[in-house]
Amino acid sequence: MCAVHGAALALLAASLGAVLVRGPAQPGVALAFTALIALGECVRITLPGDREQTPIGAAGALAYALLGPLRGLPAGPGVLQVTAVTGAGLLLALLPAALRAAAGRVRGCGPTGPAPWRERARRDGAARRLLGAGFAAAVFQPLYNSGVVDRFSADGPAYGAFLTAVAALAALCDAVLAALLRRARSGLRFPAALEDELRSLFGIGTAIAATGMLVSLAAGEVGLWALPLFCAPLLLAQVSFRRAAAVRATTGQTIASLAKATEVAGYTPPGHARRVADTACAVGRELGLGTRELALLEYAALMHDVGQLSLVEPVPGGATALLPDEEQQRIARLGSEVIRRTGVPRRVAEQVARLADPFPGPDGGRAVPLAARIIRVANAHDDLLTAARERGVGEAVGRLEVLEALRLERGRVYDARVVDALVRVRG
């Protein structure tokens, strides 16, 4: 993370210094793109995994990096000016939050800006976009300014294919940087983080790249009016993403209510579902699951005990891991039927239904979803740990006893790979 931020700061300082010394080329154009990037950075959307994205700001930076002719006249700003303009727009967008935080510290009333984790995420995003714009400019601008791009007809397919290739490389660069930063910030393994970022390229990432290319091409015909005109569809796309985020929030509230139902009814100890979900997600991250898989895993872990609501008498201590296999399977199936009627993704119900399936089974356990195997181990870990506390066993000794008990069933009742991952994260 420090390397990415350091590279971004060094590039920003070098580019701003160079532009201030020699003066900006076409100041009006540079100012227009600075304003677009700054305004775009203020309009954010939240993607799964609490990842923030600024589609209009990112598209504006890409468009300036790919800017060729402007109303038929050469406008290539050069690599340093592209990074300087992008950096200036990013700084203008970050300035209000920084001033509010500084004012809060001066008054002694604590931070008044975004939460610390959100501030870090915004700094990470700014570093990514600066380096991504610099990369796109480094690929495109030298070729444009040297006249190599002139060999392509501006209205022919070759020029469009070239822009598409540069935009794709810039998007790949951004995905790699985002994966590196997430790896450093959250501990998510790099392959899983990169997979998440590459998946997002087929959603909002595609819209950003397409808008950036469209603005750079349209500016050649209509001038700076292309900036607001062709960024409007991307703004509408952001509205759709916000609605999708609202749906996800509603789903999360439904799941939280169902998870609490077993505790309120006295079937499970307070906090059991949350502890199981936290342990399951920690194991899932250790095993390299991506954001989407982790979200579904958390949903299933929170609702894994919903089937207990069908029992006439609660299980002592809610410890389903201590029940016979047949009873565990019946509770899992009943819980799955309840979940299917809540509008939660179908895979969550399937994972809960398979929680107590025999392992390893005739196929070596491969037919049992990994999420179900993880939740079964996480649930047993919390059930056994709760039972140890009730016997008066100390916390440290109890944890060792529970891990040893799970190791004894490793490869017979519980997935060996999952147990090993649990030992690494909870040992």
C-alpha positions in Angstrom: 0.0 0.0 0.0 2.8 2.4 0.9 4.5 1.7 -2.5 1.3 2.6 -4.4 0.7 5.8 -2.4 4.4 6.7 -2.7 4.4 6.2 -6.4 1.2 8.3 -6.8 2.6 11.2 -4.7 5.9 11.2 -6.5 4.1 11.2 -9.9 1.8 14.0 -8.7 4.7 16.2 -7.4 6.7 15.7 -10.6 3.8 16.4 -12.9 2.5 19.5 -11.0 6.0 20.9 -10.8 6.6 20.4 -14.5 3.3 22.0 -15.5 3.9 25.0 -13.1 7.3 25.6 -14.5 6.5 25.5 -18.2 2.8 26.5 -18.0 -0.2 24.4 -19.0 -1.0 23.7 -22.7 -4.5 24.9 -23.6 -5.4 26.1 -20.1 -9.2 26.2 -20.8 -9.3 22.6 -21.8 -7.2 21.6 -18.8 -9.5 23.6 -16.4 -12.6 22.0 -17.9 -11.3 18.5 -17.3 -10.1 19.4 -13.9 -13.6 20.5 -13.0 -15.1 17.4 -14.5 -12.8 15.1 -12.5 -13.3 17.0 -9.3 -17.1 17.0 -9.6 -17.1 13.3 -10.7 -15.1 12.4 -7.6 -17.9 13.9 -5.4 -20.5 11.6 -7.0 -19.7 8.1 -5.6 -21.2 4.7 -5.6 -20.5 1.8 -3.3 -19.9 -1.6 -4.8 -20.1 -4.9 -3.0 -17.4 -5.3 -0.4 -17.7 -1.6 0.6 -15.6 -0.6 -2.4 -16.2 3.0 -3.5 -16.0 4.0 -7.2 -16.3 7.4 -8.9 -17.4 6.6 -12.5 -17.6 10.1 -13.8 -14.2 11.2 -12.3 -12.5 8.0 -13.6 -14.1 8.4 -17.1 -13.0 12.1 -17.2 -9.4 11.2 -16.3 -9.4 8.5 -19.0 -10.9 10.8 -21.6 -8.2 13.4 -20.9 -5.5 10.8 -21.2 -6.9 9.7 -24.6 -7.5 13.2 -25.8 -6.3 13.6 -29.4 -7.7 16.3 -31.8 -10.1 18.9 -30.4 -12.4 20.3 -33.1 -9.9 19.1 -35.6 -6.9 20.7 -34.0 -4.1 18.8 -32.1 -4.7 18.9 -28.4 -2.4 16.2 -27.0 -1.7 17.5 -23.5 1.2 15.1 -22.8 1.7 12.6 -20.0 2.8 15.1 -17.2 -0.1 17.5 -17.9 -2.6 14.6 -17.9 -1.4 13.4 -14.4 -1.3 17.0 -13.2 -4.9 17.7 -14.2 -6.1 14.4 -12.8 -4.2 15.1 -9.6 -5.6 18.6 -9.3 -9.1 17.3 -9.7 -8.6 14.6 -7.1 -7.1 17.1 -4.6 -10.0 19.5 -5.1 -12.5 16.7 -4.4 -10.6 15.6 -1.3 -10.0 19.1 0.1 -13.5 19.7 1.7 -13.3 16.5 3.8 -9.7 17.3 4.8 -10.7 20.8 5.9 -13.7 19.5 7.9 -11.4 17.0 9.7 -8.8 19.7 10.4 -11.5 22.0 11.8 -12.8 19.3 14.0 -9.4 18.6 15.4 -8.7 22.3 16.1 -12.1 22.6 17.9 -11.3 19.4 19.9 -14.6 17.9 18.9 -13.2 14.8 17.1 -13.3 14.0 13.4 -16.2 15.5 11.4 -15.5 14.1 8.0 -15.9 10.5 6.7 -15.1 7.5 8.9 -11.4 6.6 9.0 -11.9 3.5 6.9 -13.7 5.5 4.3 -11.0 8.1 4.2 -8.4 5.4 3.6 -10.6 3.9 0.8 -10.8 7.4 -0.8 -7.1 7.9 -0.7 -6.6 4.5 -2.1 -9.0 5.2 -4.9 -7.4 8.6 -5.6 -3.9 6.9 -5.9 -5.3 4.3 -8.2 -7.0 6.8 -10.5 -3.9 9.0 -10.7 -1.6 6.1 -11.6 -4.2 4.7 -14.0 -4.6 8.0 -15.8 -0.8 8.3 -15.9 -0.5 4.8 -17.4 -3.1 5.5 -20.1 -1.4 8.8 -21.0 2.0 7.1 -21.1 0.7 4.6 -23.6 -1.4 7.0 -25.8 0.1 10.5 -25.6 3.7 9.8 -26.9 2.3 7.9 -29.9 -0.2 10.7 -30.6 2.3 13.5 -30.2 4.9 11.8 -32.3 2.5 11.4 -35.2 2.3 7.6 -35.1 -1.5 7.7 -34.4 -1.9 10.0 -37.5 -1.5 6.8 -39.6 -4.9 5.8 -38.4 -7.9 7.5 -39.9 -9.8 9.3 -37.1 -13.1 8.0 -38.5 -11.9 4.5 -39.3 -11.9 1.3 -37.2 -8.2 1.2 -36.6 -8.2 4.4 -34.4 -11.2 3.1 -32.4 -9.5 -0.3 -31.9 -6.3 1.5 -30.7 -8.3 3.5 -28.2 -10.1 0.4 -27.0 -6.8 -1.4 -26.5 -5.4 1.5 -24.5 -8.5 1.7 -22.3 -8.5 -2.0 -21.7 -4.8 -1.8 -20.6 -5.7 1.1 -18.3 -8.6 -0.8 -16.8 -6.3 -3.8 -16.2 -3.7 -1.6 -14.5 -6.5 -0.1 -12.3 -7.7 -3.6 -11.4 -4.2 -4.8 -10.4 -3.6 -1.6 -8.3 -7.0 -2.0 -6.6 -6.3 -5.7 -5.8 -2.9 -4.8 -4.3 -4.5 -2.1 -2.1 -7.3 -4.4 -1.0 -4.8 -7.1 -0.2 -2.9 -4.7 2.0 -6.0 -3.2 3.7 -8.2 -6.2 4.3 -5.9 -9.2 4.1 -7.9 -10.7 1.2 -5.6 -12.9 -0.9 -4.4 -11.2 -4.1 -5.9 -13.7 -6.6 -9.3 -13.4 -5.0 -9.0 -9.6 -4.8 -7.9 -9.4 -8.5 -10.8 -11.7 -9.5 -13.3 -9.4 -7.8 -11.8 -6.4 -9.6 -11.8 -8.1 -13.0 -15.4 -9.0 -12.5 -16.3 -5.4 -11.8 -14.8 -4.5 -15.2 -17.7 -6.1 -16.9 -20.1 -3.9 -14.9 -19.4 -0.3 -14.1 -15.8 -0.7 -15.4 -17.0 -1.2 -18.9 -19.3 1.9 -18.7 -16.3 4.0 -17.4 -14.0 2.8 -20.3 -16.7 3.3 -22.9 -17.6 6.8 -21.6 -13.9 7.9 -21.5 -13.3 6.8 -25.1 -16.6 8.4 -26.2 -15.8 11.7 -24.6 -12.3 11.7 -26.1 -13.7 11.0 -29.6 -16.6 13.3 -29.4 -14.4 16.2 -28.2 -12.8 16.1 -31.6 -16.2 17.1 -33.2 -18.1 19.1 -30.6 -15.4 20.4 -28.4 -15.8 20.7 -24.6 -19.6 20.3 -24.8 -18.8 16.5 -25.1 -17.9 16.5 -21.4 -21.3 17.1 -19.9 -23.2 15.7 -22.9 -21.7 12.2 -22.9 -21.2 11.8 -19.2 -24.9 12.1 -18.6 -25.6 8.4 -19.4 -23.0 7.4 -16.9 -24.7 9.5 -14.3 -27.9 7.6 -15.0 -26.1 4.3 -14.7 -24.9 5.4 -11.2 -28.6 5.8 -10.2 -29.2 2.2 -11.2 -26.2 1.1 -9.2 -27.5 3.0 -6.2 -30.8 1.2 -6.5 -29.0 -2.1 -6.6 -27.2 -1.1 -3.4 -30.5 -0.3 -1.7 -31.8 -3.8 -2.6 -28.6 -5.3 -1.1 -29.2 -3.3 2.0 -32.8 -4.5 2.3 -31.6 -8.1 1.8 -29.0 -7.5 4.6 -31.7 -6.2 6.9 -33.9 -9.3 6.2 -31.0 -11.6 7.0 -30.1 -9.8 10.2 -33.7 -10.1 11.4 -33.9 -13.8 10.7 -30.5 -14.3 12.4 -31.9 -12.5 15.5 -35.1 -14.6 15.5 -33.5 -17.7 16.9 -31.8 -15.7 19.7 -34.9 -13.8 20.7 -36.9 -17.1 20.8 -34.2 -18.6 23.0 -33.0 -21.3 20.6 -29.4 -20.0 20.3 -27.1 -18.1 22.7 -26.9 -14.3 22.1 -24.4 -13.4 19.4 -24.0 -17.0 18.2 -24.9 -16.3 14.6 -22.7 -13.3 14.4 -19.7 -15.2 15.9 -20.2 -18.1 13.4 -20.4 -15.6 10.5 -17.3 -13.8 11.6 -15.3 -17.0 12.0 -16.7 -18.4 8.6 -15.7 -15.2 6.8 -12.2 -15.2 8.3 -11.8 -18.8 7.2 -13.2 -18.0 3.8 -10.7 -15.2 3.3 -7.9 -17.5 4.4 -9.0 -20.0 1.7 -9.1 -17.2 -0.9 -12.8 -16.6 -1.5 -13.7 -13.4 -3.3 -16.1 -10.7 -2.2 -19.2 -12.2 -3.7 -18.5 -15.7 -2.3 -17.8 -14.1 1.1 -21.0 -12.2 1.1 -23.1 -15.3 0.3 -21.1 -17.2 3.0 -21.9 -14.5 5.6 -25.6 -14.6 4.7 -25.7 -18.4 5.0 -23.7 -18.4 8.3 -26.0 -15.8 9.8 -29.1 -17.9 9.0 -27.6 -21.4 9.6 -29.8 -22.0 12.7 -33.1 -20.7 11.3 -34.3 -24.3 11.1 -34.3 -24.6 14.9 -37.4 -22.5 15.0 -39.3 -25.6 13.9 -38.3 -27.5 17.0 -40.7 -28.1 19.8 -38.0 -27.9 22.5 -34.8 -25.9 22.0 -31.5 -27.7 21.8 -29.6 -27.3 25.0 -27.3 -24.3 24.5 -28.4 -24.2 20.8 -25.5 -26.6 20.1 -26.6 -28.3 17.0 -23.0 -29.6 16.4 -23.6 -32.0 19.3 -26.8 -33.5 17.8 -27.0 -36.8 15.8 -26.3 -36.3 12.1 -29.9 -37.1 11.1 -31.2 -34.4 13.4 -28.7 -31.8 12.1 -29.7 -32.6 8.5 -33.4 -32.2 9.3 -32.8 -28.8 10.9 -30.6 -27.7 7.9 -33.4 -28.7 5.4 -36.1 -26.9 7.4 -33.9 -23.8 7.6 -33.3 -23.9 3.9 -37.0 -24.0 3.2 -37.6 -20.9 5.3 -34.7 -19.1 3.6 -36.1 -19.9 0.1 -39.1 -17.8 0.9 -37.3 -14.7 1.9 -35.9 -13.5 -1.4 -32.3 -14.2 -0.4 -30.1 -15.5 -3.2 -30.8 -19.2 -3.9 -27.3 -20.2 -3.3 -27.6 -19.2 0.3 -30.5 -21.7 0.8 -28.6 -24.4 -1.0 -25.6 -23.8 1.3 -27.7 -24.0 4.4 -29.5 -27.2 3.2 -26.1 -29.0 2.8 -24.6 -27.9 6.2 -24.9 -31.3 7.8 -24.3 -33.5 4.8 -21.9 -36.4 5.5 -18.3 -35.7 5.0 -16.2 -36.9 3.2 -18.9 -39.1 1.6 -18.5 -41.4 -1.4 -17.1 -38.5 -3.6 -14.6 -37.3 -1.0 -16.9 -34.4 0.0 -16.5 -32.5 -3.3 -20.3 -32.4 -3.8 -20.8 -30.5 -0.5 -20.4 -26.7 -1.2 -17.2 -25.2 0.3 -19.4 -22.6 2.1 -21.4 -25.4 3.8 -18.2 -27.1 4.9 -16.8 -23.8 6.3 -20.0 -23.0 8.2 -20.2 -26.5 9.7 -16.7 -26.1 11.1 -17.3 -22.5 12.3 -20.6 -23.6 14.0 -18.9 -26.5 15.7 -16.1 -24.2 16.9 -18.5 -21.8 18.5 -20.8 -24.5 20.0 -17.8 -26.4 21.5 -16.3 -23.2 22.8 -19.6 -22.1 24.4 -19.9 -25.6 26.1 -16.3 -25.3 27.4 -17.1 -21.9 28.9 -20.2 -23.3 30.6 -18.0 -26.0 32.2 -15.9 -23.2 33.7 -12.9 -23.9 31.4 -10.6 -20.9 30.9 -10.7 -19.1 27.6 -7.2 -20.0 26.4 -7.5 -23.6 27.5 -11.0 -23.9 26.0 -9.8 -22.6 22.6 -7.0 -25.2 22.6 -9.5 -28.0 23.6 -11.9 -27.0 20.8 -9.2 -26.8 18.1 -7.9 -30.2 19.3 -11.4 -31.7 19.1 -11.9 -30.4 15.6 -8.4 -31.8 14.6 -9.4 -35.2 15.8 -12.4 -35.2 13.4 -10.3 -33.6 10.6 -10.9 -35.5 7.3 -13.7 -37.6 8.8 -16.5 -35.2 9.9 -15.0 -31.9 8.9 -13.1 -30.8 5.8 -9.3 -31.0 6.6 -8.5 -27.9 4.6 -11.2 -25.9 6.4 -10.0 -27.1 9.8 -6.4 -26.2 9.0 -7.6 -22.7 7.9 -9.5 -22.3 11.1 -6.4 -23.2 13.1 -4.4 -20.5 11.3 -7.0 -17.7 11.9 -8.2 -18.7 15.4 -5.2 -20.7 16.7 
